[in-house]
Amino acid sequence: MLTITNITASAAPVQGRAALDIANEHFQAGRIGLALEELIYDLKTYREQEPEDWPAYARACQSHPICNLLHQDPFTYRAFAKPRGYAGDAVMMDYIYKLGDAGQALRKATPLGRAVFHATDKSPAKQGVRYRRRLIAELIDRVASHEAASVLAVAAGHLREVELSNAVQTRRIKEFVAFDQDEASLQVVAGDYARFGVRTIAGSVRQILSGKANPGQFDVVYAAGLFDYLTSPVAAALTRRMFDMTRAGGMMLIPNFLTGVRDRGYMEAFMDWHLIYRNHSDMWALASALPQDAIADCQVFDDPDDAITFLLVSKAN
């Protein structure tokens, strides 16, 4: 039986080692789907049942032979390697959408890497990210159905939601600003979507909070994946600023990964992808910091796979 090296017994109890060894045996026998299904379940269970031991155990997973197999998947490995300094970058999102460099990455991957990539394709986290993209596009189209709308995407990434928006594709958006601190992401946005009238602005969350960056007011204001990385005080402060940048009658959308997402153990153990997860109470707490008399409607809801929760606030006229 294979064992994890360079860890203490408390960091990898017998049931933890066994789960990895069994998954590794499935991999060796070509049972990729079964291996991943059981591994993701076992990691989730271990994380919930042994919260004190989990951080050490998650690090220890990277010393197990199965890690080398999983890292042949370009999606898993990109998060772990962090070529732009953080997991969950815009290129990683493209892998989920199968856009941009996704095709090239898969062609360069080993057959096993491609198998792992496709086996995780319907994982809750990936499904949730795709749902988030569709929801944002639908929100833009809904607001733009009444009149020419203006839109602000904070931490825009590659802005792939515009490809699903009929309003953007038909040039019914009077102003679309993509705000991001990653210059490489903004170059992709400009190259792919400037023809639709999308304008890019380079800047950071800190600049928005300090008032040094003030893109203006918009009918739709959203931040697709940003809040997954923000502490509660920063998240509350940015929520207020985003609401300030929302015009009367406009809408603000804030998504965040849910605390109970099934992939969380896998993401932390093998992707070294650590997020700040939130539940419904956390999202309502963000809304409670807003001026209540300026809110026309407020909703908190989840995607169908219970991976991401959403705060949607309509501003009063």
N, C-alpha and C positions, 0 to 999 in steps of 0.2 A: 504493500500500500504506500502511495506517495505521501509525503508529509510536507508541512510548511517549514521553512528554515528561518533561522535568525529571529525567532520570536519566543516569548515566554509561554508556559503552559496556560496561564490565565488568558493570554491574548488569543489563543486558538484552542479551545476545548475540543474534546473528542468529536462532538457532534458537528462543530464547525469544520474540522479537518475532513470529516467523513463526507460532508456535503460537497466540498471541493473535489475530493477524490472520486466520488460517484459521478459528478459532472464531467470530470476529466475522462473517466472510463467511457461515458456516453460519447464524448467527442472522438475518442480513439476508435470507437465502433461506428462512427459516422452518423450517430443519432443527434444531430445538431439541434434540431428544434426541441427535442425532449431535454437535452442537456441544459439549454437556456431557460426553458420553462421551469424546470426544477430548481436551477440555480437562482433565478430571480426570486422565486418563492422562498427558498431557504434563506437567502440573504435578508429579505424583508422580515421574515420571522425572527431570525437571529437579532437583527437590529432592534426589533420591538421588545424582545424578551431579555436581551442582555445590553441595555443602553450604556452601562458603565464600561463594559468590555469592548463595545463596538468600535470606537476609534482605533484602538490598537489592532483589533482583528481585521478591520478594513485595510489598514496599512499592510498587515501580514499577508493578505490575499495576493498582493502584488509580488510576493516571493514564491507563490505556488506555480507549478508548471502550467496550469490552465491559463494563467495570465498571458503567457506568450501566445497562446492560441487565440484568445479573445482580442489581443492587440493586433492581430492580422486584419481585423475589421477596421476600415478607415475611419468610421464614425467613432467607435470606442477609443481608438488610438489618438485621434485628433484632440479629443477632450483631455486625454491624459497628457499629451505632449505640450499642449497650449502654445502653439507657435505665435499667437498674438498676445500672449501673456495671461490669458484667461480661458477657461472652458466656456462653451456655449457661444462662440463667436459666430459671425454672420456666415462664414463658410460652413460651419457645422450645421447651421440651420438649412443651408442649401442642400446638404447631404440628406436631411430629412425630407425636403421638398423634391429631391432629385433634380435640382437645377444647378446652374453655374458649373463648378468644378466636380460635381458629384460623379458624372460619367467617367471622367478621367481618373478620379480616385479609385473607382471600382475596377476599371480596366487594369490599373497598376497593382491591385490587391491580389493576393493569392486566392485560389479557389475556395479555401476554407474561409478566408476573410470575407469573400463575397457571400458565402453561405451564412455566416454569422450576421452580416449586414441585412440580408433579406429575412432571416429568421426573426430578427428584432423589429422588423418593419411595422408590425401591428402592436408594438408595445404601447402601454398607456401614455408614456411620455411623448413618444413620437406622434401618436394619434392626437394627443392634446395640443401639440405645437401646430399640427396641420389644422385642427379645428380653430385654434386662435387666429391663424392666418385668414381662414374663411370668414370668421366672425367679424374681423376688422374690415375686410372688404365689403361685407354686407352692411355694416354700420355706415361706412362712407357712402355707399349707394343709397341707403335709406335717407340720410340727411340731404344728399344731393338731389333726391327726387323732388324736393320742394322748390329748391332754387340752387343756383351755382354756389357751391360750398367751398370753404377754405379748410385746410387740414394741416395739422402739425403732428409729426411722428417724432417722439423723443426717444433717443437711442435707436435710431431707425434701422441699423443693420443694413442689409441689402434691399430692404423695402419690398420684398417679394409679394406682399399682399396687393400691390397695385396691379399685378397681372390678373388678379381675380375680380377687380373692380370695373364694372361697366362704365361707371361715371368717369373714372380716370382714363380708361381706354378711349372713350368718346370725347375727351377733353371738356367735360362738364364741371371740372373743378377749377375754380377761379384762382386758387393759390394752394400749392402743396409744398410744404417745407419739410425736408428730411434733416433732422438735427442729430449729430453724432460726434463723439470725440475721436472715432477711428477714421483717419483720413483714407485708409485703404478701402473701407466700406463705402465712404462717400464717393470715391472715384468710380466704384462699380455702379452706384445709384445714378450718378451723373451720366455715365456712359450708356446705361440701359434705359433710363427713364426721363432724361431731360427732354426728350421729344414729346413727352406728355405734359410738359410744363412743370415738372418737379424741380425745385430749387434746393440746393444743399447748403447747410450752415454747419461749420465745425465749432464744437463747443462741448463743455462738460456739464455734468449735473451741478457741480460746485459753482460754476458760472451762472447757471440759472438761479440757484438759491441765493447767490449774492447780488443778483440783479445785473451783473456784468453782461449776461446774455439775455436778451429780451426779444424773442422772435415776433411778438405781437399777440393779437387775439384771433382765435379761429373757431369755426363751427364744430370741428371735431378735433379733440386732443387726446392722444393715446401714447402709451409706452409699452411696446409688446413684451419684452422680456427683461426690462430693466429692474423692476421691483424685486425680482428673485435675488438680487445682490445687495439690496439696501437694508440697513438696520432700521429699526422701528422709528427712531427720531428723524432720520434722513427721509424715510419713506413718507412720514406724516408731513414734513416740510415740503417735499416735492409735490405731494398731493395738493396741498394748498396753492402752490405756485401754478401747477397745471390747471387748477380750477380758475385761478385768476386769468389764465391765458385762454379760457373758454368763453366765447361770446355768450351773451344772454340768448337763451333758446338753444344753445349748443349742447354737445355731449362730450363727456370725458370717460375714457375707458382705461382701467388698470387691471391687467391680468397678473396672476402670481401662481406658481406651482403650489399644489395642495400638500399639506403635511403628510397625508397617507398615501401618496402616489406609490404604486406597486414597484416601480423601477428604482426607487430611491437607494436601496442597498447596493444594487449593481452600479448605479451612477457613482456612488461614493467609493466603493471598493475597487472597481476596475477602471473607472474613468477619471477618478480623482476630481469629480464634479460636485462641488458642495454649494448648495443654494440656501437661501433663507426662505423656508417654506411658511405658508400662512394658511389659516383656516378661516371660516366665515366670521368668527368673532374678530379676528385681526383685520379683516377687510372692512367690517362695520366700524371698527375703531378708526380706520383711516377716514371714513366718511364723517364720523362724529367731529372731526377737527375742522370741518368746513362750516362756513356760515349757514346755518340751517334755513334761514329765511330766503337764501338764494338758491335753494334746491327745489326743483319742481318734482323730481322723482329720483329714487335711488334703489338699485337692485344689486343683489349678490347672488351669483349662480355659478354652476360648474359645467365643464364640458361633459359629454356623455360617458367618457372613460374615467371620470373622477381623477384627472391628472392636474387640471388647472382650474382655479377659481377666478371669477371676474367681478370687479366693481364697476358698475355702469351708473354714472350720475348725469342727470339732465338738469341743466341750469335754467332757472326761472327767467322769464322775459322781463 
